[in-house]
C-alpha cells in the first residue's frame, strides 16, 4: 500500500505528547491493519485503545477521552452514528473508515475531519491526519501560540519552528527542509502535505512547482524574466513564469 510515506512525527504547539487516538471497528483484521499503518506512517498519533462494538466503544471513549477517533460506520448489526448520538457534544475529532461511500452526508453533519474508504491507502491516511494537525494548529494559533513541527531525523525527533525554515524543496515523494542556519533536513513527505500543515502560519508561498519559500526571509528579488527570489540565508530560486505576477505582487505588498 505504498504511495508515499509520512513526514511529521507529531505537531506540537506548546503542548506535550502525541495525539491520543482510539480505533473503533468490528473487524479485528481492520483494527490490526489500521494500527500498523498508523504506527508506520503516523507516529504523531498514539493509539490508546480499540473497541469493536458500541457498548465497549462508549465506555472506552468516556474513560480515555481521546482527541481523535477512527470510526467504522458499521459495527456488526449497529451503526456508529448511534454511538455518536450518546454524546451531547462530540469532544473528539472523527475520521470515518468504511467500505461504503454512501454515508458522506451523515459524516458531514457530525463535522468529521475525513472519510476514508477501505482498503485505506497510506497517503489518504496521511492527508486525513494532516487535516487534524492543521485544525489543531489553527486553534492554537488563535490563542497566540506558535506552531512547532517535529520531524524525524534518523531515530530522533527534532522540533522545528516555521520561523526557522527558509524554504521547502520537493524531492520526489520527499521534501528537503532548508533552515536559516544552513541545515538541510530531508523528510519523507510530499511538499503539498507540508504546505497543509504549515498553512496556519500564513507565511509560506509556493513560487514554483517544486519550491515553497518563507516570505519572512526574502532578502531580495529580480523583476526580470526569469525572475529570481533571494533568501536571507543566501539561497536563490527561480519563480515560475505562471506565478511571477502573483508572487511579485505579494512581495511588493510587504515592502515599506
ABEGO torsion letter per residue (X at the ends): XBABBBABABBBBGBBEBBBBBBBBABAAAAAAAAAAAAAABAABBBAEBBABAAAAAAAAAAAGBABBBBBABBEABBAAAAAAABABBABBBBBBBABAAAAAAAAAAGBABBBBOBBBAAAAAAAAAAAAAAAAAAAAAAGBBBBBBBBBEABBBBBBAAABABBBBBEABBBBBBAAGBBBBBBBBAAAAAAAAAAAGABBBABAABBBBAAABAEBBABOBBBBBBAAGBBBBBBAAAAAAAAAAAAAABX
